[in-house]
Amino acid sequence: MLRTVFIIGLLAFAGLFALKILFGIMGTLFGLIFWLLGMAIPVLIIGLMVYVVIRIFAPETAKDLRSKFGGE
């Protein structure tokens, strides 16, 4: 009986340890994803502003960029 209680305690401890590791890794992954989104959105906005300026002042260059990257 004492052995059963000891094994249940070890399994509970191992489960808590596994949950801590799992949520620690998931927290790190979610943090990494949010950091990447936080970096990608400003880069996207700056790229859009540059493209709009190019489109206003050099429409042929904008057309070339659109055909190069848009697959047109």
N, C-alpha and C positions, 0 to 999 in steps of 0.2 A: 504494500500500500504506500509506503514511504517512497519507494522507487517510482511509482506512478505519479505521485505529486511532484517529485523532482523532475521527471520527464515533461510533465505538463508545464511546469515553470520554465524549463529550458526552451520548450517549443514557443511559449509566449514571448520569452526574451528574444529568441531568434526572429519571430514574426515582427516584433517591434523594431528590431534592428534592420530587418529587410524593408519595412515600411519607411523608416527614416532614410535609408539609402535611396529607395525608389523615389520618394518625394523630393529628396535633395537633388537627384539627377533631373527629375522633371522640372523642378524650380529653376535649375540652371538652364535647361533647354528653353523653357518659356522666357526666361530673362534674355537668353541669346536671340530668340526669335523677335522679341519686342525691341531689342537693341538694333537688330538688322532692319526692322521696319522703320525705326526711328532714324536710321541713317539713309534708308532708301527713299523715303518720302521727300526730304529736302533736296536730294540729288535729282529726283524726278521733277520737282518744281523748278529747280535751276535749269535743267535741261529743256524744259518746256519754255521757259522764258527766253533762253538762247535761241531756240528754234523759232519762236514768234518774231524775235528781232531779225533773224536771218530771213524769215519769210517776208517781212516788211521791206527790208533793204536789199535783199538779193533773192528774188523769187526763183531764178533758175537754179541757184545753189540749193535752195530748199527743195525744189523738184528733184534734183539729183540725190539729195539725202533721203528723200521719201522713197525714191525708186531703189536706192541701195539697201536701205534698212527695212523698207516696207515690203519688199519682194514684188513690187509692181512691174 
